[in-house]
Amino acid sequence: MIMIQVYLNFPGNAREAIAFYQTVFAAETRAVMTYADLEGGKDAVPASLRDKILHAELIVFDSRLMIADWVLESPLPYMSGTNIAAAITTSDAQRLTDAWKRMAPSFKIVMDLAPAFFSPLYGNLIDKFQVPRQFILEGSVKA
């Protein structure tokens, strides 16, 4: 099954947004990763980014809400109201890869589809309609 979920980006106050949504929706927190959690640890990122949210997941009324701080350079600048990405998630690597390939040649790659420390396969792109999309293969990452 492929799911499309909401991924919200914030201009550095994602931690505040997480706390707010936890209170408002009695949301369960499934994951909170900071930039310090990147491969290489704290030394791999500037001190100003270490405590910023790289990725968080909340369960809101049986749906997953993903949240991050928009801190890295991107082809699309952060703008309030346009800080939402469609996250395409599945446990089927072939379906995810096929969908990624079908979007070519009409997208701009932000991060090519490849293994990541948090997902066996992850890619980030902007489609021809200027919609940010994240492709995420669910499952365990092999150490």
Secondary structure as GFF3:
##gff-version 3
##sequence-region A 1 143
A	DSSP	beta_strand	2	10	.	.	.	ID=ss1
A	DSSP	alpha_helix	14	25	.	.	.	ID=ss2
A	DSSP	beta_strand	28	34	.	.	.	ID=ss3
A	DSSP	three_ten_helix	35	37	.	.	.	ID=ss4
A	DSSP	three_ten_helix	41	44	.	.	.	ID=ss5
A	DSSP	beta_strand	53	60	.	.	.	ID=ss6
A	DSSP	beta_strand	63	69	.	.	.	ID=ss7
A	DSSP	beta_strand	84	90	.	.	.	ID=ss8
A	DSSP	alpha_helix	93	103	.	.	.	ID=ss9
A	DSSP	beta_strand	108	116	.	.	.	ID=ss10
A	DSSP	beta_strand	119	126	.	.	.	ID=ss11
A	DSSP	beta_strand	132	137	.	.	.	ID=ss12
###
